[in-house]
């Protein structure tokens, strides 16, 4: 009986470790997304391109074996879209174009966040009524990446994705 309980505890610990790793690995991709968003908030086209390149590297290095069973295919489809979005952002130094490409990047990352657990913390989907575009944030305060300092607080939270 004791060995059965010990085996069960070990299996539970292994399962918990894998769940934590899944979240941590996807959290690093989410953090990289936030880095791109924050560079846009600062209206820094060079930093935005650099952060998009970092996202591409992080996404290409993602260990798919850390995903829950049955989710790898969904991730692969979204990963392809996210990398393409980030490539467009990286390829231009025009902040207006980067912001336009960021809309698709945000849409695709939202789909990822809705499908897989990407964080141990809430993820807020926020909306810019002027541009009619969305983005994700780790905070409730609005910092609009589509206008930067010109209209920093413009927008609202439309959804909270809980862990």
Buried (B, 14 or more C-beta within 10 A) or exposed (E): EEEEEEEEEEEEEEEEEBEEBBBEBBBBBBBBBBBBBBBBBBBBBEBBBBBBBBBBEBBEEBEEEBBEEEBBEBBEBBBEBBBBBBBBBBBBEEBEBBBBBBBBBBBBBBBBBEEBBBBEBBBBBBBBEEBEBBBBBBEEEBBBBBBBEEBBEBBEBEBEBEE
